[in-house]
Amino acid sequence: MKFLILALLLATQAHGFLHVDLMDVKKHRPEAIQNLDAILYKLNEKWDVLNQKARPRLTEIINNPDGSQILNGHVHAWNLEKSSYFQKFQLNVQPTGEVYIVSIDQALPISQLHFTVKAYIKPLITEIEDTTHGLKIYLPFGGPGIDHGVTPRAYAGSVFMTPFFKGSLPRSKAISKRCDPAHYKCKPFIRLIPENDDHSLYGYHTEPFQDQFQRGFVSAGCFRLQDPDLNELLTVVKFGANPAVPFEMVEDHPGLYQAHPLPTITHFYEGVTRWRLKEGRIVFNSRPIKQAPPLDSIKFQTLQEFQRINNETRSRFWRSSTDFFTTPQ
């Protein structure tokens, strides 16, 4: 297992964090891409990437026999109020470190692009992709905490606090500025809607309680993003070709654990401590558990299982709500 992780880490480093905003690479792992500053300044001549008005990502790094490199990538130039566009580019990086723009493709308005979104839970990576045009984006996120046998949902084994489902990110359900409750900080809330439903409590939102974003298993159910990533995802939902962007949760992907340079929190995770019924739903309190999250022992629980246990618990108590918290006997 250790050998596999090391191999994945080395492979990721060799590829220079593909599909990741280069400003994130500069902030967290600038040594991972040779001549990164020169690359960014060359791209900044065409797009305002240093001020994050456009987000450049590499899709391929080709090492030539003469020591030069060919870099293929794309830029997402975006504005929350005025739509956005994607534009592919190719760079040549000389052994001396000089960078030249080889080609720039015609701009692709986001209104013509059909994106899908996948949330890979254990690697804590959200993937945004338009396969027709070969566009891919990786965003790190703060994912669900863990219930170790406290609520009825976890009586058969530890589960994530978020049920797993397929669905969509509908444009009509996305909120550009959510101010209530206050911990959403008047920033976007992008709601996740399961198939055959029109509502859920889950969504993508900002880091609610900390000053700094935490990429870990820290949430009571929703997915947390860095603010630039949250705004970019809102742009995809708000202006893309799909009125409802297809969405899927995926339990794992071994190749994505080192896909983004932002470190993952491994010294604690959020754990359930007690629960009660509220309007037919199991609600709970949680606290940080100061140890590495035991991901190998967590059960993948579907939304259907989640809802069935909610209904059974409500029937067992003969009421839809309780005014007390309880734990298993």
C-alpha positions in Angstrom: 0.0 0.0 0.0 2.8 2.4 0.9 4.5 1.6 -2.4 1.3 2.3 -4.3 0.9 5.7 -2.6 4.5 6.6 -3.3 4.1 5.6 -6.9 1.0 7.7 -7.3 2.8 10.7 -5.6 5.7 10.4 -8.0 3.5 10.1 -11.0 1.5 13.2 -10.0 4.7 15.2 -9.4 6.0 14.1 -12.8 2.8 15.4 -14.4 2.9 18.7 -12.6 -0.6 18.6 -11.2 -2.6 18.5 -14.3 -6.2 20.0 -14.4 -5.3 22.2 -11.4 -5.4 26.0 -11.3 -1.7 27.0 -11.7 -2.1 29.7 -9.1 -2.9 26.9 -6.6 0.2 25.1 -7.6 2.2 28.3 -7.2 0.8 28.7 -3.7 1.2 25.2 -2.4 3.8 23.3 -4.5 5.6 25.8 -6.9 8.5 23.3 -7.3 6.2 20.8 -9.0 6.2 22.6 -12.3 9.5 23.8 -13.8 9.6 27.5 -14.7 6.2 28.1 -13.2 6.6 31.8 -12.7 7.7 32.4 -16.3 4.7 30.3 -17.5 2.3 32.4 -15.4 3.7 35.7 -16.5 3.5 34.6 -20.2 -0.1 33.6 -19.8 -0.8 36.8 -17.9 0.1 38.8 -21.1 -3.0 37.3 -22.7 -5.3 36.6 -19.7 -5.3 38.3 -16.3 -4.3 35.1 -14.5 -2.2 36.7 -11.7 -5.3 38.5 -10.4 -7.4 35.3 -10.8 -9.7 36.8 -13.5 -8.8 33.8 -15.5 -7.7 30.3 -14.3 -5.1 28.4 -16.3 -4.7 24.7 -16.1 -2.4 22.2 -17.9 -3.7 19.1 -19.5 -0.5 17.6 -20.9 3.3 18.1 -20.4 5.5 16.8 -23.2 9.3 16.5 -22.6 11.3 16.9 -25.8 14.7 15.2 -26.4 16.4 18.7 -26.6 15.3 19.5 -23.1 12.4 21.8 -24.1 8.8 21.2 -23.1 5.4 21.5 -24.8 2.6 22.4 -22.4 -1.0 22.0 -23.5 -3.7 23.5 -21.4 -6.7 25.7 -21.2 -7.8 29.0 -19.5 -11.2 29.6 -18.0 -11.8 33.4 -18.1 -14.8 33.9 -15.9 -17.0 36.5 -14.4 -19.9 35.8 -12.0 -22.2 38.4 -13.7 -21.2 38.2 -17.4 -20.7 34.5 -18.2 -17.3 33.1 -19.2 -15.4 31.2 -21.8 -12.7 28.5 -22.1 -9.7 28.8 -24.4 -7.1 26.2 -25.1 -3.4 27.1 -25.5 -0.1 25.5 -26.2 3.2 26.8 -24.8 6.9 26.0 -25.6 9.3 26.2 -22.7 12.9 26.3 -23.7 15.8 24.7 -21.6 16.8 28.3 -20.8 13.4 28.9 -19.1 12.0 31.1 -21.9 8.3 30.6 -22.6 6.6 31.1 -25.9 3.0 30.9 -26.8 2.7 28.4 -29.7 -1.0 28.6 -30.3 -4.3 29.8 -28.9 -7.5 28.1 -30.0 -10.8 29.9 -30.6 -12.7 30.8 -27.4 -15.4 28.3 -26.3 -18.3 30.2 -24.7 -19.4 28.3 -21.5 -23.0 28.4 -22.8 -22.0 25.8 -25.4 -20.3 23.4 -22.9 -22.0 20.4 -21.3 -20.2 19.8 -18.0 -20.7 17.0 -15.5 -19.6 17.1 -11.9 -18.3 14.2 -9.8 -17.4 14.3 -6.1 -14.7 11.7 -5.2 -15.3 11.4 -1.5 -12.2 9.7 -0.1 -9.6 11.7 -2.2 -11.6 14.9 -1.5 -11.6 15.9 -5.2 -14.4 17.4 -7.2 -14.0 16.9 -11.0 -15.7 19.1 -13.5 -15.5 17.9 -17.0 -16.7 18.5 -20.6 -15.6 15.3 -22.4 -16.6 16.7 -25.9 -13.9 19.4 -25.7 -11.4 17.7 -23.4 -11.9 20.2 -20.6 -11.3 19.0 -17.0 -11.0 20.8 -13.7 -10.0 19.4 -10.2 -11.2 21.2 -7.1 -10.3 20.1 -3.6 -13.1 20.1 -1.1 -14.0 19.6 2.6 -16.0 16.4 2.8 -18.3 14.7 5.3 -17.4 13.6 8.8 -17.9 10.1 10.1 -20.6 8.4 12.2 -19.1 5.6 14.3 -22.2 3.7 15.3 -23.9 6.6 17.1 -27.0 7.2 15.0 -29.3 4.4 13.7 -27.8 4.9 10.3 -24.5 3.6 11.5 -25.6 0.6 13.7 -24.3 -1.8 11.0 -21.0 0.0 10.7 -19.4 3.4 10.4 -20.8 5.7 7.7 -20.1 9.1 6.2 -22.5 11.8 7.4 -23.5 12.4 3.7 -25.6 9.8 1.9 -24.4 8.9 -1.6 -26.5 9.7 -4.6 -26.6 10.7 -8.3 -28.5 13.8 -9.3 -27.8 17.3 -10.5 -26.8 20.8 -9.7 -29.8 22.7 -11.1 -29.3 26.3 -12.1 -32.7 27.2 -10.6 -31.6 25.9 -7.1 -28.2 27.6 -7.0 -28.0 30.7 -4.7 -25.5 33.3 -5.6 -25.5 34.9 -2.1 -26.8 32.9 0.9 -26.8 34.9 4.1 -29.1 32.8 6.3 -27.8 31.1 8.4 -25.0 33.6 8.8 -22.3 30.9 8.6 -22.8 30.8 4.8 -21.3 34.3 4.8 -23.5 35.7 1.9 -21.5 33.5 -0.5 -22.8 31.0 -3.1 -24.7 27.9 -2.1 -25.0 25.4 -4.9 -27.6 22.8 -4.1 -27.3 19.1 -4.8 -30.6 17.5 -5.9 -31.0 13.7 -6.0 -32.6 12.0 -9.0 -36.4 12.0 -8.8 -36.5 14.7 -6.2 -36.8 18.5 -6.1 -35.0 19.3 -2.8 -32.2 18.4 -0.5 -30.3 19.9 2.4 -26.9 19.2 0.7 -24.8 21.5 -1.4 -21.4 23.1 -2.1 -20.7 26.2 0.0 -17.9 28.2 1.6 -15.8 27.3 4.6 -18.4 28.2 7.3 -16.6 28.3 10.6 -12.9 28.7 10.0 -10.8 31.6 8.7 -8.9 29.2 6.5 -10.3 26.5 4.2 -9.9 22.9 5.5 -9.6 20.0 3.1 -10.6 17.2 5.3 -13.5 15.1 6.6 -14.9 18.1 8.5 -18.5 18.7 7.4 -21.9 17.6 8.8 -23.0 16.7 5.3 -22.4 19.5 2.7 -19.2 19.9 0.6 -17.0 22.9 1.3 -14.9 24.7 -1.3 -12.3 27.5 -1.4 -14.0 30.7 -2.4 -12.5 31.0 -5.9 -13.4 27.4 -6.6 -16.9 27.9 -5.3 -17.3 31.0 -7.6 -16.0 29.0 -10.5 -18.4 26.1 -9.9 -21.2 28.6 -9.7 -20.2 30.0 -13.1 -20.4 26.5 -14.6 -23.9 25.9 -13.1 -25.1 29.4 -13.8 -23.9 29.8 -17.5 -23.2 26.3 -18.8 -25.3 24.6 -21.5 -27.0 22.2 -19.0 -29.9 23.8 -17.0 -29.1 21.1 -14.4 -25.5 19.9 -14.4 -25.3 16.1 -13.9 -23.8 15.2 -10.6 -22.5 12.0 -9.0 -20.8 11.0 -5.7 -18.1 8.4 -6.1 -16.6 6.7 -3.0 -13.0 6.4 -4.2 -10.4 6.9 -6.9 -6.9 5.8 -6.0 -5.3 8.0 -8.7 -6.7 11.2 -7.2 -5.2 11.2 -3.7 -2.3 13.4 -4.9 -4.1 15.2 -7.7 -4.1 18.6 -6.0 -1.3 20.3 -4.1 -3.5 21.5 -1.2 -2.6 19.3 1.8 -5.3 17.1 3.2 -6.0 17.2 7.0 -5.0 13.8 8.4 -4.7 14.6 12.2 -8.5 14.9 12.9 -12.0 14.5 11.5 -15.5 15.4 12.5 -17.3 12.6 14.4 -21.0 12.3 15.5 -21.5 12.4 19.3 -25.4 12.3 19.8 -28.6 12.4 17.8 -32.4 13.1 17.9 -35.3 13.3 15.6 -36.4 16.6 14.0 -39.3 16.7 11.6 -38.8 13.1 10.7 -35.1 13.4 10.1 -32.1 12.2 12.2 -30.1 15.3 13.3 -26.9 15.1 15.3 -24.2 16.9 17.1 -20.5 16.3 16.3 -17.0 17.2 17.5 -13.5 16.9 16.2 -11.9 13.4 16.7 -8.1 13.8 17.1 -6.9 11.0 14.9 -6.5 10.1 11.3 -9.8 9.3 9.6 -10.2 5.5 9.3 -11.3 5.6 5.7 -10.8 1.8 5.1 -13.6 1.0 7.6 -16.3 3.5 6.4 -19.4 2.1 4.7 -20.8 3.5 1.5 -24.5 4.3 2.4 -27.0 5.2 -0.4 -29.6 7.8 -0.1 -32.3 5.1 -0.2 -30.8 3.3 2.8 -30.5 6.6 4.5 -34.2 7.5 4.0 -35.3 4.0 5.0 -33.5 4.2 8.3 -35.0 7.7 8.9 -38.5 6.3 8.4 -37.9 3.2 10.6 -36.5 5.4 13.4 -39.5 7.8 13.2 -41.8 4.8 13.4 -39.9 3.3 16.4 -40.4 6.5 18.3 -44.0 7.0 17.2 -43.4 10.6 16.5 -41.6 12.8 13.9 -39.5 14.8 16.4 -38.0 14.3 19.9 -37.1 17.1 22.3 -34.2 15.0 23.7 -30.9 13.7 22.3 -30.1 10.1 22.6 -27.4 7.6 21.9 -27.6 3.8 21.3 -28.1 1.6 24.4 
